[in-house]
Amino acid sequence: MNEETRNPCLIGVLNLSEDSFSDGGLYRTPEQIKSHAELLRQSGADLIDIGAEATGPDSSAVSAKQEIELLLPALDALPSGCRFSIDTYKADTAEICLAKGAQMINDVSGLQADPELASVVASAEASLVIMFNPRSGAPHAVGAIRHYEDIIDSIRAFFEKQIPLAQDAGIPSEKIILDPGMGGFLSSDPKYSWEVLRRLGELQTSFAEHQLYIGTSRKGFLGVPLAERDPLSQLTALIAFQRGAHFIRTHNVAMARSFFDVAKKLEQ
């Protein structure tokens, strides 16, 4: 893809869980879900990432049954023609949602929580996001400091181990998308998130056959109160895009789109 004409794929966030850190409980009824999904789409979202389990610190795990019970009515409420992905690490959930039209599965466990997930995604010919997660089999972030000798080397080693699992299941390289993780998934020490952002180009070079996925939106490492994080979210997303990321996950699609539109005008 020509760097001068490359555009980001903006992914709007639709959280169904009550304990999501930024918008928990706001979108529970079919009307609320449909309205927000339409707003995201009209604001410029190329895809809507729908999740029914929060994975931030102190959030509670839910079973596949509970997750599916939340997701299915939401999927039925989506506006016609809405393109969506599912934020889940469970194969049972993914299989049902892929059958309902999901085009991508976003696995924050990085293929560590459910060994059947890659095969389910492959069978549906869908895309898979593998997120770096240093907690083997534990998809939830923790509010603790984790130290790395070299954060990029750690992420690189993780992907070199997990990518073959997806490939062996039958997912082609162009549909394996890599997320280095940000915020509490890396460490409660914000320096690691900033270092990943600063050195993102190294990951893009190491994994040139894969696209990168970034989610800095409203994360605590931004260092300001939650209500003030949207502008910094879009700024860091723009920086990530300029350093090789393609998929940008954001709560505020309209603001993200405005940042990218201005950046494109400056490049003309």
Summary of the structure (lengths in Angstrom):
residues: 268
radius of gyration: 17.1
end to end distance: 17.8
largest distance: 50.3
contacts: 895
relative contact order: 0.12
helix: 44%
strand: 15%
